[in-house]
Amino acid sequence: MNHPEGKRADRAADAGWTTGGEVAKHGRMSLAILYATVSGQAEALAQFAAGRLEQAGISAVVENVADFPAGRLQEFDTALIIISTWGEGAPPPDAVDFCAALQKPEARPLPQLRYAVFALGSSSYTVFCGCGRRLDEDLARGGAQRLLPCAEGDLKCKAVFEKWLAAVVAVLSVREPPP
């Protein structure tokens, strides 16, 4: 579900976010910001996060999990995953393969990976943020190190997301090797 850059920026602006665009590897630490979305909100949040991290001197690659095989997580030191939930706890269509791969024990040896998950959902569903919660648990079972507890956002989550992102920036700034 790739979208031209113009549409990404438009969706982010429509959601009230500014974008930082895609950025590259930073120093010795490699950081991926991954998203899975149906409505475009997770993508807008990922682009916003990239911009905020870039302002803090931390660069990242931004990718939809549909274009990012789960095995590629082994290439990164850190991953921020912003993922929506489809209906009653299912992954969105663009994340089905990614999530399924991380549920397989052989695909999960990720002891080098530090991660944080921001789960999106609608509290009108019984399994609120179920996909993000399961993904957070799957990564932990694979030996990845949780930077922060899984954060959850409902339909209007700007304040919750900004608080989570500020905590992410603080943690990464402390653990970031000097340039």
VMD Tcl script that builds the backbone (N, CA, C; Angstrom):
set m [mol new atoms 537]
animate dup $m
set s [atomselect $m all]
$s set {name element resname resid chain x y z} {
  {N N MET 1 A 0.832 -1.181 0.000}
  {CA C MET 1 A 0.000 0.000 0.000}
  {C C MET 1 A 0.877 1.245 0.000}
  {N N ASN 2 A 1.713 1.366 -0.976}
  {CA C ASN 2 A 2.557 2.539 -1.082}
  {C C ASN 2 A 1.740 3.706 -1.601}
  {N N HIS 3 A 2.063 4.885 -1.111}
  {CA C HIS 3 A 1.381 6.085 -1.532}
  {C C HIS 3 A 2.419 7.077 -2.007}
  {N N PRO 4 A 2.129 7.836 -3.052}
  {CA C PRO 4 A 3.085 8.859 -3.474}
  {C C PRO 4 A 3.323 9.837 -2.332}
  {N N GLU 5 A 4.528 10.399 -2.289}
  {CA C GLU 5 A 4.903 11.317 -1.208}
  {C C GLU 5 A 3.883 12.421 -1.014}
  {N N GLY 6 A 3.351 12.966 -2.083}
  {CA C GLY 6 A 2.381 14.042 -1.964}
  {C C GLY 6 A 1.169 13.619 -1.176}
  {N N LYS 7 A 0.671 12.421 -1.423}
  {CA C LYS 7 A -0.495 11.931 -0.692}
  {C C LYS 7 A -0.160 11.695 0.766}
  {N N ARG 8 A 1.070 11.218 1.059}
  {CA C ARG 8 A 1.473 11.039 2.458}
  {C C ARG 8 A 1.421 12.374 3.188}
  {N N ALA 9 A 2.027 13.376 2.597}
  {CA C ALA 9 A 2.059 14.690 3.229}
  {C C ALA 9 A 0.650 15.251 3.379}
  {N N ASP 10 A -0.195 15.054 2.349}
  {CA C ASP 10 A -1.567 15.535 2.425}
  {C C ASP 10 A -2.319 14.870 3.564}
  {N N ARG 11 A -2.197 13.529 3.680}
  {CA C ARG 11 A -2.879 12.803 4.745}
  {C C ARG 11 A -2.361 13.243 6.106}
  {N N ALA 12 A -1.054 13.423 6.228}
  {CA C ALA 12 A -0.490 13.860 7.498}
  {C C ALA 12 A -0.997 15.252 7.856}
  {N N ALA 13 A -1.023 16.143 6.871}
  {CA C ALA 13 A -1.517 17.493 7.112}
  {C C ALA 13 A -2.998 17.465 7.477}
  {N N ASP 14 A -3.786 16.628 6.773}
  {CA C ASP 14 A -5.204 16.498 7.079}
  {C C ASP 14 A -5.419 16.022 8.506}
  {N N ALA 15 A -4.511 15.184 8.996}
  {CA C ALA 15 A -4.625 14.656 10.350}
  {C C ALA 15 A -4.075 15.636 11.383}
  {N N GLY 16 A -3.556 16.785 10.947}
  {CA C GLY 16 A -3.033 17.774 11.868}
  {C C GLY 16 A -1.576 17.570 12.223}
  {N N TRP 17 A -0.836 16.788 11.422}
  {CA C TRP 17 A 0.559 16.480 11.696}
  {C C TRP 17 A 1.434 17.126 10.640}
  {N N THR 18 A 2.676 17.385 11.009}
  {CA C THR 18 A 3.666 17.778 10.015}
  {C C THR 18 A 4.543 16.569 9.773}
  {N N THR 19 A 5.148 16.492 8.611}
  {CA C THR 19 A 5.961 15.325 8.299}
  {C C THR 19 A 7.421 15.697 8.239}
  {N N GLY 20 A 8.258 14.728 8.516}
  {CA C GLY 20 A 9.692 14.924 8.433}
  {C C GLY 20 A 10.260 14.236 7.213}
  {N N GLY 21 A 9.418 13.541 6.467}
  {CA C GLY 21 A 9.902 12.812 5.300}
  {C C GLY 21 A 10.685 11.589 5.714}
  {N N GLU 22 A 11.138 10.845 4.731}
  {CA C GLU 22 A 11.931 9.664 5.023}
  {C C GLU 22 A 13.367 10.092 5.278}
  {N N VAL 23 A 13.959 9.481 6.283}
  {CA C VAL 23 A 15.333 9.803 6.642}
  {C C VAL 23 A 16.152 8.537 6.677}
  {N N ALA 24 A 17.434 8.666 6.740}
  {CA C ALA 24 A 18.333 7.509 6.599}
  {C C ALA 24 A 18.959 7.105 7.925}
  {N N LYS 25 A 19.923 6.230 7.849}
  {CA C LYS 25 A 20.614 5.663 8.999}
  {C C LYS 25 A 21.377 6.739 9.779}
  {N N HIS 26 A 21.417 6.590 11.100}
  {CA C HIS 26 A 22.064 7.576 11.960}
  {C C HIS 26 A 23.206 6.916 12.717}
  {N N GLY 27 A 24.409 7.386 12.471}
  {CA C GLY 27 A 25.561 6.880 13.226}
  {C C GLY 27 A 25.612 5.373 13.211}
  {N N ARG 28 A 25.915 4.789 14.380}
  {CA C ARG 28 A 25.984 3.333 14.502}
  {C C ARG 28 A 24.618 2.717 14.743}
  {N N MET 29 A 23.674 3.506 15.236}
  {CA C MET 29 A 22.350 2.978 15.524}
  {C C MET 29 A 21.498 3.020 14.260}
  {N N SER 30 A 20.820 1.946 13.958}
  {CA C SER 30 A 19.890 1.950 12.849}
  {C C SER 30 A 18.483 1.869 13.410}
  {N N LEU 31 A 17.628 2.731 12.925}
  {CA C LEU 31 A 16.274 2.862 13.453}
  {C C LEU 31 A 15.271 2.763 12.317}
  {N N ALA 32 A 14.309 1.876 12.479}
  {CA C ALA 32 A 13.207 1.748 11.526}
  {C C ALA 32 A 11.926 2.194 12.211}
  {N N ILE 33 A 11.169 3.028 11.522}
  {CA C ILE 33 A 9.824 3.366 11.960}
  {C C ILE 33 A 8.900 2.652 10.992}
  {N N LEU 34 A 8.171 1.698 11.514}
  {CA C LEU 34 A 7.311 0.866 10.690}
  {C C LEU 34 A 5.856 1.178 11.013}
  {N N TYR 35 A 5.019 1.099 9.993}
  {CA C TYR 35 A 3.599 1.366 10.219}
  {C C TYR 35 A 2.748 0.389 9.427}
  {N N ALA 36 A 1.529 0.214 9.900}
  {CA C ALA 36 A 0.504 -0.560 9.210}
  {C C ALA 36 A -0.799 0.191 9.420}
  {N N THR 37 A -1.524 0.396 8.337}
  {CA C THR 37 A -2.665 1.293 8.425}
  {C C THR 37 A -3.749 0.929 7.430}
  {N N VAL 38 A -4.947 1.311 7.732}
  {CA C VAL 38 A -6.059 1.217 6.790}
  {C C VAL 38 A -6.471 2.626 6.397}
  {N N SER 39 A -6.606 3.496 7.373}
  {CA C SER 39 A -7.102 4.848 7.127}
  {C C SER 39 A -6.002 5.849 6.782}
  {N N GLY 40 A -4.756 5.494 7.051}
  {CA C GLY 40 A -3.655 6.422 6.826}
  {C C GLY 40 A -3.144 7.071 8.107}
  {N N GLN 41 A -3.855 6.889 9.221}
  {CA C GLN 41 A -3.439 7.529 10.469}
  {C C GLN 41 A -2.080 7.024 10.947}
  {N N ALA 42 A -1.838 5.734 10.913}
  {CA C ALA 42 A -0.555 5.198 11.376}
  {C C ALA 42 A 0.586 5.715 10.506}
  {N N GLU 43 A 0.341 5.835 9.219}
  {CA C GLU 43 A 1.366 6.367 8.322}
  {C C GLU 43 A 1.668 7.824 8.647}
  {N N ALA 44 A 0.631 8.610 8.874}
  {CA C ALA 44 A 0.833 10.015 9.233}
  {C C ALA 44 A 1.617 10.128 10.538}
  {N N LEU 45 A 1.299 9.285 11.511}
  {CA C LEU 45 A 2.021 9.300 12.781}
  {C C LEU 45 A 3.483 8.899 12.594}
  {N N ALA 46 A 3.734 7.917 11.731}
  {CA C ALA 46 A 5.114 7.478 11.462}
  {C C ALA 46 A 5.925 8.609 10.837}
  {N N GLN 47 A 5.330 9.313 9.887}
  {CA C GLN 47 A 6.028 10.433 9.256}
  {C C GLN 47 A 6.280 11.559 10.261}
  {N N PHE 48 A 5.297 11.822 11.109}
  {CA C PHE 48 A 5.457 12.828 12.155}
  {C C PHE 48 A 6.593 12.431 13.106}
  {N N ALA 49 A 6.619 11.160 13.495}
  {CA C ALA 49 A 7.675 10.668 14.393}
  {C C ALA 49 A 9.046 10.834 13.760}
  {N N ALA 50 A 9.151 10.531 12.469}
  {CA C ALA 50 A 10.439 10.687 11.777}
  {C C ALA 50 A 10.897 12.139 11.834}
  {N N GLY 51 A 9.978 13.055 11.625}
  {CA C GLY 51 A 10.327 14.474 11.688}
  {C C GLY 51 A 10.769 14.899 13.071}
  {N N ARG 52 A 10.058 14.447 14.088}
  {CA C ARG 52 A 10.408 14.793 15.466}
  {C C ARG 52 A 11.758 14.193 15.845}
  {N N LEU 53 A 11.999 12.944 15.466}
  {CA C LEU 53 A 13.288 12.312 15.758}
  {C C LEU 53 A 14.422 13.021 15.015}
  {N N GLU 54 A 14.159 13.404 13.780}
  {CA C GLU 54 A 15.175 14.113 13.002}
  {C C GLU 54 A 15.544 15.432 13.690}
  {N N GLN 55 A 14.541 16.130 14.237}
  {CA C GLN 55 A 14.805 17.364 14.983}
  {C C GLN 55 A 15.695 17.095 16.201}
  {N N ALA 56 A 15.588 15.898 16.756}
  {CA C ALA 56 A 16.398 15.513 17.918}
  {C C ALA 56 A 17.745 14.934 17.494}
  {N N GLY 57 A 18.022 14.922 16.181}
  {CA C GLY 57 A 19.298 14.407 15.690}
  {C C GLY 57 A 19.329 12.901 15.507}
  {N N ILE 58 A 18.154 12.280 15.444}
  {CA C ILE 58 A 18.057 10.823 15.286}
  {C C ILE 58 A 17.370 10.541 13.958}
  {N N SER 59 A 18.069 9.868 13.064}
  {CA C SER 59 A 17.506 9.560 11.755}
  {C C SER 59 A 16.909 8.160 11.735}
  {N N ALA 60 A 15.985 7.954 10.815}
  {CA C ALA 60 A 15.307 6.664 10.718}
  {C C ALA 60 A 14.848 6.417 9.288}
  {N N VAL 61 A 14.582 5.175 8.993}
  {CA C VAL 61 A 13.891 4.827 7.753}
  {C C VAL 61 A 12.430 4.605 8.130}
  {N N VAL 62 A 11.535 4.999 7.245}
  {CA C VAL 62 A 10.099 4.862 7.464}
  {C C VAL 62 A 9.551 3.942 6.381}
  {N N GLU 63 A 8.885 2.859 6.815}
  {CA C GLU 63 A 8.359 1.910 5.835}
  {C C GLU 63 A 7.059 1.295 6.306}
  {N N ASN 64 A 6.209 0.973 5.335}
  {CA C ASN 64 A 5.011 0.201 5.603}
  {C C ASN 64 A 5.447 -1.244 5.802}
  {N N VAL 65 A 4.875 -1.937 6.780}
  {CA C VAL 65 A 5.268 -3.322 7.021}
  {C C VAL 65 A 4.944 -4.224 5.834}
  {N N ALA 66 A 4.050 -3.798 4.950}
  {CA C ALA 66 A 3.751 -4.581 3.746}
  {C C ALA 66 A 4.985 -4.694 2.855}
  {N N ASP 67 A 5.886 -3.716 2.950}
  {CA C ASP 67 A 7.105 -3.677 2.139}
  {C C ASP 67 A 8.340 -4.028 2.958}
  {N N PHE 68 A 8.138 -4.560 4.157}
  {CA C PHE 68 A 9.237 -4.792 5.103}
  {C C PHE 68 A 9.089 -6.194 5.685}
  {N N PRO 69 A 9.739 -7.191 5.090}
  {CA C PRO 69 A 9.636 -8.546 5.654}
  {C C PRO 69 A 10.116 -8.564 7.113}
  {N N ALA 70 A 9.421 -9.306 7.948}
  {CA C ALA 70 A 9.747 -9.341 9.375}
  {C C ALA 70 A 11.209 -9.705 9.631}
  {N N GLY 71 A 11.799 -10.535 8.774}
  {CA C GLY 71 A 13.203 -10.917 8.934}
  {C C GLY 71 A 14.162 -9.740 8.855}
  {N N ARG 72 A 13.744 -8.652 8.210}
  {CA C ARG 72 A 14.605 -7.459 8.122}
  {C C ARG 72 A 14.815 -6.792 9.473}
  {N N LEU 73 A 13.983 -7.098 10.457}
  {CA C LEU 73 A 14.183 -6.519 11.788}
  {C C LEU 73 A 15.569 -6.854 12.327}
  {N N GLN 74 A 16.149 -7.963 11.871}
  {CA C GLN 74 A 17.481 -8.359 12.320}
  {C C GLN 74 A 18.557 -7.388 11.834}
  {N N GLU 75 A 18.239 -6.553 10.849}
  {CA C GLU 75 A 19.190 -5.573 10.325}
  {C C GLU 75 A 19.215 -4.276 11.135}
  {N N PHE 76 A 18.299 -4.136 12.090}
  {CA C PHE 76 A 18.145 -2.880 12.817}
  {C C PHE 76 A 18.400 -3.064 14.304}
  {N N ASP 77 A 18.881 -1.984 14.914}
  {CA C ASP 77 A 19.078 -1.948 16.357}
  {C C ASP 77 A 17.783 -1.590 17.080}
  {N N THR 78 A 16.974 -0.739 16.435}
  {CA C THR 78 A 15.783 -0.187 17.075}
  {C C THR 78 A 14.644 -0.121 16.070}
  {N N ALA 79 A 13.434 -0.432 16.540}
  {CA C ALA 79 A 12.239 -0.307 15.705}
  {C C ALA 79 A 11.129 0.340 16.514}
  {N N LEU 80 A 10.489 1.317 15.897}
  {CA C LEU 80 A 9.259 1.892 16.430}
  {C C LEU 80 A 8.165 1.416 15.498}
  {N N ILE 81 A 7.142 0.809 16.055}
  {CA C ILE 81 A 6.085 0.245 15.224}
  {C C ILE 81 A 4.765 0.896 15.607}
  {N N ILE 82 A 4.149 1.507 14.610}
  {CA C ILE 82 A 2.874 2.185 14.792}
  {C C ILE 82 A 1.868 1.402 13.959}
  {N N ILE 83 A 0.944 0.728 14.633}
  {CA C ILE 83 A 0.105 -0.243 13.935}
  {C C ILE 83 A -1.348 -0.127 14.370}
  {N N SER 84 A -2.225 -0.129 13.389}
  {CA C SER 84 A -3.649 -0.083 13.687}
  {C C SER 84 A -4.189 -1.491 13.873}
  {N N THR 85 A -5.385 -1.556 14.404}
  {CA C THR 85 A -6.093 -2.821 14.580}
  {C C THR 85 A -7.304 -2.792 13.666}
  {N N TRP 86 A -7.543 -3.903 13.009}
  {CA C TRP 86 A -8.647 -4.022 12.075}
  {C C TRP 86 A -9.770 -4.789 12.758}
  {N N GLY 87 A -10.915 -4.148 12.949}
  {CA C GLY 87 A -12.058 -4.826 13.559}
  {C C GLY 87 A -11.747 -5.311 14.962}
  {N N GLU 88 A -12.102 -6.561 15.229}
  {CA C GLU 88 A -11.948 -7.134 16.568}
  {C C GLU 88 A -10.556 -7.732 16.787}
  {N N GLY 89 A -9.524 -6.913 16.727}
  {CA C GLY 89 A -8.188 -7.340 17.100}
  {C C GLY 89 A -7.298 -7.851 15.984}
  {N N ALA 90 A -7.772 -7.854 14.757}
  {CA C ALA 90 A -6.979 -8.377 13.637}
  {C C ALA 90 A -5.983 -7.330 13.141}
  {N N PRO 91 A -4.911 -7.796 12.492}
  {CA C PRO 91 A -4.001 -6.834 11.870}
  {C C PRO 91 A -4.664 -6.208 10.648}
  {N N PRO 92 A -4.272 -4.998 10.306}
  {CA C PRO 92 A -4.788 -4.413 9.067}
  {C C PRO 92 A -4.270 -5.224 7.873}
  {N N PRO 93 A -4.928 -5.146 6.735}
  {CA C PRO 93 A -4.525 -5.962 5.593}
  {C C PRO 93 A -3.041 -5.859 5.233}
  {N N ASP 94 A -2.441 -4.683 5.369}
  {CA C ASP 94 A -1.033 -4.538 4.994}
  {C C ASP 94 A -0.072 -5.143 6.014}
  {N N ALA 95 A -0.589 -5.619 7.154}
  {CA C ALA 95 A 0.282 -6.180 8.198}
  {C C ALA 95 A 0.064 -7.668 8.446}
  {N N VAL 96 A -0.816 -8.298 7.703}
  {CA C VAL 96 A -1.138 -9.702 7.960}
  {C C VAL 96 A 0.113 -10.577 7.882}
  {N N ASP 97 A 0.881 -10.472 6.804}
  {CA C ASP 97 A 2.074 -11.307 6.641}
  {C C ASP 97 A 3.135 -10.983 7.694}
  {N N PHE 98 A 3.366 -9.708 7.958}
  {CA C PHE 98 A 4.364 -9.278 8.937}
  {C C PHE 98 A 4.038 -9.851 10.319}
  {N N CYS 99 A 2.798 -9.694 10.744}
  {CA C CYS 99 A 2.393 -10.187 12.065}
  {C C CYS 99 A 2.449 -11.707 12.132}
  {N N ALA 100 A 2.005 -12.376 11.073}
  {CA C ALA 100 A 2.037 -13.841 11.052}
  {C C ALA 100 A 3.474 -14.348 11.161}
  {N N ALA 101 A 4.396 -13.684 10.476}
  {CA C ALA 101 A 5.805 -14.101 10.521}
  {C C ALA 101 A 6.375 -13.969 11.928}
  {N N LEU 102 A 6.003 -12.924 12.635}
  {CA C LEU 102 A 6.533 -12.721 13.989}
  {C C LEU 102 A 5.919 -13.669 15.012}
  {N N GLN 103 A 4.831 -14.327 14.656}
  {CA C GLN 103 A 4.233 -15.306 15.558}
  {C C GLN 103 A 4.933 -16.657 15.469}
  {N N LYS 104 A 5.750 -16.858 14.424}
  {CA C LYS 104 A 6.479 -18.115 14.256}
  {C C LYS 104 A 7.768 -18.050 15.071}
  {N N PRO 105 A 8.006 -19.014 15.932}
  {CA C PRO 105 A 9.206 -18.973 16.789}
  {C C PRO 105 A 10.512 -18.851 16.011}
  {N N GLU 106 A 10.638 -19.491 14.861}
  {CA C GLU 106 A 11.894 -19.432 14.103}
  {C C GLU 106 A 12.152 -18.045 13.512}
  {N N ALA 107 A 11.126 -17.229 13.407}
  {CA C ALA 107 A 11.294 -15.897 12.829}
  {C C ALA 107 A 11.555 -14.840 13.880}
  {N N ARG 108 A 11.575 -15.242 15.155}
  {CA C ARG 108 A 11.621 -14.242 16.202}
  {C C ARG 108 A 12.935 -14.056 16.934}
  {N N PRO 109 A 14.040 -14.651 16.580}
  {CA C PRO 109 A 15.236 -14.392 17.393}
  {C C PRO 109 A 15.738 -12.966 17.144}
  {N N LEU 110 A 15.391 -12.060 18.040}
  {CA C LEU 110 A 15.702 -10.639 17.846}
  {C C LEU 110 A 16.370 -10.028 19.076}
  {N N PRO 111 A 17.388 -10.672 19.639}
  {CA C PRO 111 A 17.975 -10.136 20.871}
  {C C PRO 111 A 18.677 -8.787 20.688}
  {N N GLN 112 A 19.037 -8.420 19.460}
  {CA C GLN 112 A 19.728 -7.150 19.221}
  {C C GLN 112 A 18.757 -5.977 19.117}
  {N N LEU 113 A 17.454 -6.274 19.026}
  {CA C LEU 113 A 16.459 -5.249 18.716}
  {C C LEU 113 A 15.872 -4.622 19.972}
  {N N ARG 114 A 15.862 -3.291 19.989}
  {CA C ARG 114 A 15.106 -2.526 20.977}
  {C C ARG 114 A 13.874 -2.020 20.245}
  {N N TYR 115 A 12.738 -1.966 20.908}
  {CA C TYR 115 A 11.527 -1.589 20.190}
  {C C TYR 115 A 10.524 -0.892 21.096}
  {N N ALA 116 A 9.598 -0.202 20.454}
  {CA C ALA 116 A 8.435 0.367 21.120}
  {C C ALA 116 A 7.278 0.288 20.137}
  {N N VAL 117 A 6.097 -0.024 20.659}
  {CA C VAL 117 A 4.898 -0.162 19.836}
  {C C VAL 117 A 3.878 0.880 20.259}
  {N N PHE 118 A 3.315 1.552 19.255}
  {CA C PHE 118 A 2.153 2.417 19.478}
  {C C PHE 118 A 1.001 1.758 18.738}
  {N N ALA 119 A 0.036 1.263 19.506}
  {CA C ALA 119 A -1.103 0.534 18.951}
  {C C ALA 119 A -2.282 1.483 18.768}
  {N N LEU 120 A -2.885 1.405 17.610}
  {CA C LEU 120 A -4.063 2.209 17.310}
  {C C LEU 120 A -5.284 1.312 17.252}
  {N N GLY 121 A -6.414 1.841 17.646}
  {CA C GLY 121 A -7.649 1.084 17.581}
  {C C GLY 121 A -8.839 1.976 17.871}
  {N N SER 122 A -9.972 1.358 17.927}
  {CA C SER 122 A -11.197 2.062 18.288}
  {C C SER 122 A -11.766 1.394 19.531}
  {N N SER 123 A -12.001 2.198 20.559}
  {CA C SER 123 A -12.514 1.643 21.811}
  {C C SER 123 A -13.949 1.146 21.663}
  {N N SER 124 A -14.565 1.350 20.505}
  {CA C SER 124 A -15.897 0.799 20.273}
  {C C SER 124 A -15.842 -0.711 20.049}
  {N N TYR 125 A -14.634 -1.254 19.815}
  {CA C TYR 125 A -14.474 -2.699 19.634}
  {C C TYR 125 A -14.065 -3.343 20.957}
  {N N THR 126 A -14.461 -4.589 21.133}
  {CA C THR 126 A -14.140 -5.330 22.348}
  {C C THR 126 A -12.633 -5.535 22.492}
  {N N VAL 127 A -11.948 -5.857 21.390}
  {CA C VAL 127 A -10.514 -6.129 21.419}
  {C C VAL 127 A -9.780 -4.850 20.983}
  {N N PHE 128 A -9.801 -3.865 21.870}
  {CA C PHE 128 A -9.181 -2.568 21.597}
  {C C PHE 128 A -7.669 -2.726 21.443}
  {N N CYS 129 A -7.113 -2.289 20.334}
  {CA C CYS 129 A -5.673 -2.312 20.065}
  {C C CYS 129 A -5.084 -3.719 20.121}
  {N N GLY 130 A -5.886 -4.715 19.826}
  {CA C GLY 130 A -5.450 -6.104 19.936}
  {C C GLY 130 A -4.251 -6.441 19.077}
  {N N CYS 131 A -4.193 -5.931 17.870}
  {CA C CYS 131 A -3.064 -6.234 16.985}
  {C C CYS 131 A -1.755 -5.700 17.568}
  {N N GLY 132 A -1.743 -4.460 18.005}
  {CA C GLY 132 A -0.538 -3.871 18.580}
  {C C GLY 132 A -0.094 -4.572 19.849}
  {N N ARG 133 A -1.056 -4.950 20.676}
  {CA C ARG 133 A -0.724 -5.674 21.918}
  {C C ARG 133 A -0.046 -7.004 21.598}
  {N N ARG 134 A -0.620 -7.748 20.635}
  {CA C ARG 134 A -0.029 -9.042 20.270}
  {C C ARG 134 A 1.353 -8.867 19.660}
  {N N LEU 135 A 1.519 -7.865 18.828}
  {CA C LEU 135 A 2.818 -7.606 18.211}
  {C C LEU 135 A 3.860 -7.292 19.280}
  {N N ASP 136 A 3.495 -6.475 20.248}
  {CA C ASP 136 A 4.393 -6.151 21.357}
  {C C ASP 136 A 4.809 -7.429 22.090}
  {N N GLU 137 A 3.858 -8.299 22.363}
  {CA C GLU 137 A 4.156 -9.558 23.055}
  {C C GLU 137 A 5.031 -10.476 22.200}
  {N N ASP 138 A 4.755 -10.555 20.897}
  {CA C ASP 138 A 5.546 -11.407 20.003}
  {C C ASP 138 A 7.001 -10.942 19.952}
  {N N LEU 139 A 7.216 -9.639 19.883}
  {CA C LEU 139 A 8.582 -9.116 19.861}
  {C C LEU 139 A 9.312 -9.437 21.163}
  {N N ALA 140 A 8.637 -9.273 22.291}
  {CA C ALA 140 A 9.252 -9.590 23.584}
  {C C ALA 140 A 9.589 -11.081 23.676}
  {N N ARG 141 A 8.677 -11.954 23.202}
  {CA C ARG 141 A 8.958 -13.394 23.209}
  {C C ARG 141 A 10.158 -13.734 22.329}
  {N N GLY 142 A 10.406 -12.922 21.322}
  {CA C GLY 142 A 11.548 -13.143 20.442}
  {C C GLY 142 A 12.854 -12.618 21.008}
  {N N GLY 143 A 12.827 -12.112 22.232}
  {CA C GLY 143 A 14.053 -11.635 22.866}
  {C C GLY 143 A 14.346 -10.169 22.631}
  {N N ALA 144 A 13.485 -9.469 21.891}
  {CA C ALA 144 A 13.689 -8.031 21.687}
  {C C ALA 144 A 13.473 -7.306 23.012}
  {N N GLN 145 A 14.157 -6.183 23.158}
  {CA C GLN 145 A 14.113 -5.417 24.408}
  {C C GLN 145 A 13.136 -4.258 24.264}
  {N N ARG 146 A 12.122 -4.258 25.088}
  {CA C ARG 146 A 11.079 -3.229 25.063}
  {C C ARG 146 A 11.656 -1.924 25.611}
  {N N LEU 147 A 11.596 -0.865 24.813}
  {CA C LEU 147 A 12.036 0.456 25.278}
  {C C LEU 147 A 11.014 1.073 26.220}
  {N N LEU 148 A 9.741 0.892 25.888}
  {CA C LEU 148 A 8.629 1.455 26.646}
  {C C LEU 148 A 7.473 0.464 26.610}
  {N N PRO 149 A 6.580 0.545 27.574}
  {CA C PRO 149 A 5.380 -0.287 27.470}
  {C C PRO 149 A 4.600 0.078 26.207}
  {N N CYS 150 A 3.854 -0.877 25.686}
  {CA C CYS 150 A 3.014 -0.635 24.518}
  {C C CYS 150 A 2.028 0.481 24.852}
  {N N ALA 151 A 1.988 1.500 24.008}
  {CA C ALA 151 A 1.054 2.611 24.194}
  {C C ALA 151 A -0.142 2.395 23.280}
  {N N GLU 152 A -1.295 2.877 23.694}
  {CA C GLU 152 A -2.522 2.658 22.939}
  {C C GLU 152 A -3.228 3.976 22.685}
  {N N GLY 153 A -3.709 4.121 21.443}
  {CA C GLY 153 A -4.424 5.328 21.077}
  {C C GLY 153 A -5.736 5.011 20.401}
  {N N ASP 154 A -6.765 5.755 20.779}
  {CA C ASP 154 A -8.076 5.642 20.155}
  {C C ASP 154 A -8.103 6.528 18.914}
  {N N LEU 155 A -9.252 6.759 18.372}
  {CA C LEU 155 A -9.373 7.504 17.118}
  {C C LEU 155 A -8.721 8.885 17.184}
  {N N LYS 156 A -8.891 9.581 18.271}
  {CA C LYS 156 A -8.271 10.904 18.447}
  {C C LYS 156 A -7.177 10.738 19.500}
  {N N CYS 157 A -5.956 10.564 19.008}
  {CA C CYS 157 A -4.886 10.160 19.932}
  {C C CYS 157 A -3.669 11.078 19.889}
  {N N LYS 158 A -3.831 12.283 19.373}
  {CA C LYS 158 A -2.667 13.151 19.197}
  {C C LYS 158 A -1.905 13.382 20.503}
  {N N ALA 159 A -2.597 13.679 21.585}
  {CA C ALA 159 A -1.924 13.953 22.865}
  {C C ALA 159 A -1.220 12.704 23.386}
  {N N VAL 160 A -1.881 11.551 23.290}
  {CA C VAL 160 A -1.282 10.293 23.756}
  {C C VAL 160 A -0.045 9.961 22.916}
  {N N PHE 161 A -0.168 10.154 21.600}
  {CA C PHE 161 A 0.962 9.857 20.720}
  {C C PHE 161 A 2.132 10.783 21.005}
  {N N GLU 162 A 1.882 12.074 21.177}
  {CA C GLU 162 A 2.971 13.012 21.455}
  {C C GLU 162 A 3.667 12.695 22.775}
  {N N LYS 163 A 2.911 12.248 23.771}
  {CA C LYS 163 A 3.522 11.856 25.047}
  {C C LYS 163 A 4.411 10.629 24.844}
  {N N TRP 164 A 3.918 9.634 24.106}
  {CA C TRP 164 A 4.694 8.425 23.806}
  {C C TRP 164 A 5.954 8.792 23.027}
  {N N LEU 165 A 5.810 9.634 22.022}
  {CA C LEU 165 A 6.944 10.012 21.188}
  {C C LEU 165 A 7.989 10.790 21.991}
  {N N ALA 166 A 7.555 11.648 22.886}
  {CA C ALA 166 A 8.507 12.373 23.747}
  {C C ALA 166 A 9.295 11.384 24.604}
  {N N ALA 167 A 8.621 10.361 25.110}
  {CA C ALA 167 A 9.315 9.341 25.906}
  {C C ALA 167 A 10.297 8.558 25.031}
  {N N VAL 168 A 9.902 8.249 23.800}
  {CA C VAL 168 A 10.799 7.556 22.865}
  {C C VAL 168 A 12.047 8.393 22.614}
  {N N VAL 169 A 11.851 9.671 22.313}
  {CA C VAL 169 A 12.993 10.556 22.046}
  {C C VAL 169 A 13.908 10.609 23.268}
  {N N ALA 170 A 13.339 10.711 24.456}
  {CA C ALA 170 A 14.155 10.771 25.675}
  {C C ALA 170 A 14.969 9.492 25.852}
  {N N VAL 171 A 14.351 8.344 25.652}
  {CA C VAL 171 A 15.055 7.063 25.819}
  {C C VAL 171 A 16.153 6.920 24.771}
  {N N LEU 172 A 15.833 7.237 23.531}
  {CA C LEU 172 A 16.836 7.092 22.466}
  {C C LEU 172 A 17.967 8.094 22.614}
  {N N SER 173 A 17.680 9.261 23.122}
  {CA C SER 173 A 18.726 10.270 23.310}
  {C C SER 173 A 19.715 9.832 24.380}
  {N N VAL 174 A 19.244 9.165 25.409}
  {CA C VAL 174 A 20.115 8.684 26.488}
  {C C VAL 174 A 20.957 7.509 25.991}
  {N N ARG 175 A 20.354 6.611 25.234}
  {CA C ARG 175 A 21.038 5.393 24.798}
  {C C ARG 175 A 21.793 5.566 23.489}
  {N N GLU 176 A 21.618 6.675 22.824}
  {CA C GLU 176 A 22.246 6.917 21.532}
  {C C GLU 176 A 23.757 7.061 21.683}
  {N N PRO 177 A 24.540 6.330 20.913}
  {CA C PRO 177 A 25.992 6.523 20.966}
  {C C PRO 177 A 26.353 7.909 20.413}
  {N N PRO 178 A 27.394 8.528 20.950}
  {CA C PRO 178 A 27.769 9.858 20.449}
  {C C PRO 178 A 28.185 9.771 18.975}
  {N N PRO 179 A 27.862 10.861 18.196}
  {CA C PRO 179 A 28.197 10.849 16.769}
  {C C PRO 179 A 29.691 10.862 16.520}
}
mol reanalyze $m
mol bondsrecalc $m
mol representation Tube
mol addrep $m
